[in-house]
Amino acid sequence: MIHGAVVMVWLVLCAVQDVRQRLLANRLTLGAALLALIYALWTGSTWLGAPAGQGFLAFLLALLLTLPGYALGRLGAGDVKLLAALALASDAEYLLWSFVGATVANGLWILSAPKLIPLMSHGLKKGMGYLVAEPSKKLPFAPFLLVGFAAAWFWIH
């Protein structure tokens, strides 16, 4: 139970950073992936208690789910690393349900908040010595993954 709460806190940090800065720091994504990998190799299980092999399978699945979106410009590199880190910390079941939940949450957001999307679609770019708004082509992924993981954790746990 405590391990799931730690994953939730990590996803909250990622979501806040993704909304505010439109990027995910490597120390949050790669750092978590490295810790999850070390934990799996050391203990033989993932952070959420699945056998380490399940975490490694989930990692491959995360890459299959996210690399096409990255290649099409729908996901950023940070999003790929975020889902890969979540995979190493959990298993394929958590990963898939989290991804499905994120997709549903994203769809509901797009359908229910059309007036808020223009407000959410601005990033910051340095220009002429100051920061100026620049429209982003995609919504931040981490908040939706947080919702998806929370639903999966509630349902599976």
N, C-alpha and C positions, 0 to 999 in steps of 0.2 A: 504494500500500500504506500509506504513512504517513497519507494522508487518511482511510482507513478506520479506522485506529487512533485518530485524533483523534476521529472520530465515536463510536467505542466508548467512549473516555474520557468524552466528553460525556454519552453515555447512562448510563454508570455513575454519574456525578454526579447526573443526573436521577433515576435509580432509587433511589439512597441517600436523596436528599431526599424523594422521594415516599413511601418506606417510613417514614421517620422523622417527617415532618411532615404527610403526607397532602395535600401541595400541591406545585406546581412553580412556582418563582419566575419571574417574567417575564424577569429577566436571563438565565436559562438557556434559556428557550424563545424569547421574542421576540428576545433578543440573538443567539442562534444563527441564527434565521430572518433577521434583518437582515444578519448577516455572510454567510450563504449567498446572500442576494439580491444584496448588493454584489459578492460574488465572481463570481456568475453573470453579472451585468451587465458587470463589468469584463473577465472572461476569455472569456465566451461559452460557458462550460461549468460544470457543477455541481462541487461539491467532490469528488465521486467520479468525475468525468471524463465524464459524459454531456453532450450538448448542452444549453444553458440552456433551450431550449424543452421538453425532456424534464422538467426540474426544475419548470417552470411547470405543465406538464400534471400532474405528480405532485402538485403543490400543490393543484390543483383536485380531484384524486382523493382526496387526504387529507381535504379538506373534505366531500366526498360520503360518505366512510367514517365520519367522526367526528361530524358535526353531528347526524345522527339519534340517535346514542347520547347526545349532550349534551342534546338536546331531551327525551329519555326519562329523563334523570337517571342514565344508566349510565356516562357519562364526564364528567369535569370540564372546565372551560375550559382548564386547563393541559394536559390530555391532547390536546385538539384542537390547541393551539398546538405541542405537542411533535411530533405527527405531521406537522403542516404544516412545521415547521422541518426535520424529517428529509427530507421530500419535496423541499424546496428544495435540500438538500445532496446529494440522490441522483437518483433517477429513478423512474419508475412500477414497474419490475421490483423494485428494492430495497424500495420502499414496500409493494407488494403482498405480497411474500414476508415482509417484516418483520411486517406486519399478520397474515398467516396464521400465522406462527410464534408471534406473541404470543397469538393466539387458541388455538392448540394448547397452548402452555405454560400459559395460564390454565385451560384445561379439565383438563389433567393435574394442575395444582395442586389444583383443586377436588376431583377424584376421589381423589387420593393423600394429601391432607393435611387430612381433615375435622376432625381434632382441633386442628390448628394455626390454622385459619381464625378461631376466636373470639379467639385471641391477636393475630391480625393485623388484626382489625376494630375496633380502638379508636383513635380520634383524641383530641386534647386540646382542651378547651374551657375558656375562662376563666369561672369562676363564683365568686361570693362572695370575690373577691380571690385565688383560687388556681386551679391547673389541675386539672380533673377529667376523668375518662375519659368519652368519649361514643362510642357505637357508630357506625361508618361503614357506609354502605349499599353500598359498593363496595370492591373490592380496588384497591390502587395499580396503575396501568397501566404506568408506566415500567419496572419490573423485567421485565415480560413482553415489552415492546417491545424491551428490551435483549437478551433471549434470542432473540427473533424476528430482530432485526437481526444478531446474532452468527451464527445459523444461515444466514441469507441471505448474509452476507458470506463465510462459509466456503464455501458452495455455489456462489455466483456468481463469486466471486473465483477 
